[in-house]
Amino acid sequence: MDPIIQDIGFIIGTTLMYSTPLIFTALGGVITERSGIVNIGLEGMMFFGAFVGAAVAYFANDPWLGLLCAALGGAMWGLVHAVACVTFSAEQIVSGIAINFLGAGSALFISRMLFDGATQTLTVTKKVPRPLDFLFGEGKMFPSSGFMDLVFNRFATVYLAFILVFVVWFVLYKTKIGMRVRAVGENPEAANTLGISVTKVRYGAVIMSGFFAGLGGAAMSIAVVSRFSHTLISGHGFIALAAMIFGKWTPQGAFLACLLFGAAKGFEIFLGSKGVPVASDILAMLPYVLTIIILVGIVGKTTAPAAIGKIFEKGDH
């Protein structure tokens, strides 16, 4: 295979792999912020999900159970955020910051208990499978095209993330549930007068945001790599938030933005593998520098849901 074609295939495949955790988490951000609740605690939820996913996958030797438990772990912190912000009308940014600390701290504390004082899990021997290996046999897909293998023979989480982008879009824009979520995020007072329970809608949306963030964390720990460590997430939850804003609070927009950020990571890994004479720390900065540039460039050019961050108390209306 032509080296250039091989390099392109490697970059695309790596982009898809590293975009996947961001896609899951950004979809969670879209859901909660469409309901009017700010959730900057996605980083902590993602961190906790990464640990739970890897720990369960290690002890149970079942990556699917790890993914499910990671999602439920993220949803648990989503529930905590919902209780604070919806029931007790806490400041949503402050609650999100607290979730980031609590999610990370609890994950590290439990890790030390289960893994002899270590802040990382042992290696997961059974990672999330690659569907095309299962269907065609390892190494037998596209026997004449290494490029196609590099691009399409990805972990199941990649395909799951792509499917969920469509599912979230369909639910938000083509179903009654989605209409209620968007109505609550735009004008909760009007939604309340129409008989929509603002509290129930926001609780569901915030819990689902944690569910998706937990999936995102597990996609890192039991697909992209084979273990959890305290440096694994390293700001990916905030990059997912940036992707959500860049994508104008839509599933499809967030998806495309995540691909862009994933491409930055793909180039970082590609350049590192080619021995480009640039310090590794500089290469590692690429996704974060891109995040800052994009956020600076779109300030004032995107419109958030009208009621985002605003406290709604039924008794006042």
Order of alpha helices (4+ residues) and beta strands (2+ residues): alpha-alpha-alpha-alpha-alpha-alpha-alpha-alpha-alpha-alpha-alpha-alpha-alpha-alpha
